[in-house]
């Protein structure tokens, strides 16, 4: 079948991106070669290049999707947003090379900082590429699919890196394989001619995936305490895995989310969570902090200020998600509560729950909730 001139033009643009990424890897490998050993530089280059070729191959495979929808014409250029998405792939590939060079992570603090910065930029781009696509009026099916593919790739590479650094428990790798198992399961059902039931759009599904990237990006940074980041991993991991399980029950027909009256099980669950569960855990957080305040050991006034501010934000529901993020940063950096006692675990997991789900009813101001949901649904 003859390719259209626009497809050939997009292929040339993608090839140029691929070549520039390859050359950059070659230069960085030479720097590693000169400052460490030839084996280290070569190993990093081979693995990073392999993942980069995978990124470019996934892009080539989907160039026909460089359009807003199936009824619109192809865009003649990839656009800024897709460039950002592909750059995310390059940053993930750069991190992947470190998986086979553990001595670099053990002996060079600067490499660990660089890896944390690279994946953090990839996570930020994950939040920005959709915004840029809308602002430049070039939202594409290509970008949407690459976004999902690179999310899954990043959540395979970065957790393995975090595991090498001792920042997560090995069970968190279930997050890395969940997406691929889900896709394989659907392909098996299609192969066996079994019905694959559609999934309804979900803001929460995308939010949970996005915060996984944010969690891994944060734990890679050296200042954060591994004892805290390992424990926090369970709080981020379990809701995502539960979501995958429920989605699988839906697509395989084991769970029918809509009742005979047309109401959704998930809508009722969301209503219960917002109306009762989230206000309850905010109250528990308030009681926990009040009862344990005398035992808190705060060495710096700045930490005390952030701790009080974040607690007030969550309890009152005043930009509670931002408050939860501040609280988690404090607990992971310099916890004022003993790590081996229940109050610490309560504060940690309640903060994670509010970060993922919001503050719910009886909140003063939830603009951060609206921003997260708007970005994720878009």
Secondary structure, DSSP 4 states (H G I P E B T S, - for coil): -PPPHHHHHHHHHHHHHHHHHHHHHHHHHHHHHHHS-HHHHHHHHHHHHHHHHHHHHHHHHTGGG-SSSTTSPPPSS-HHHHHHHHHHHHHHHHHHGGGG-HHHHHH-HHHHHHHHHHHHHHHHHHHHHHHHHHHTT---HHHHHHHHHHHHHHHHHHHHHHHHTT-S-GGGHHHHHHHHHHHHHHHHHHHTT---PPPPP-HHHHHHHHHHHHHHHHHTSTTS-HHHHHHHHHHHHHHHHHHHHHHHHHHTTS---B-TTS-BHHHHHHHHIIIIIHHHHHHHHHHHHHHHGGG-----HHHHHHHHHHHHHHHHTBSHHHHHHHHHHHHHHH-SS-TTSHHHHHHHHHHHHHHHH---SS-SB-HHHHHHHHHHH-
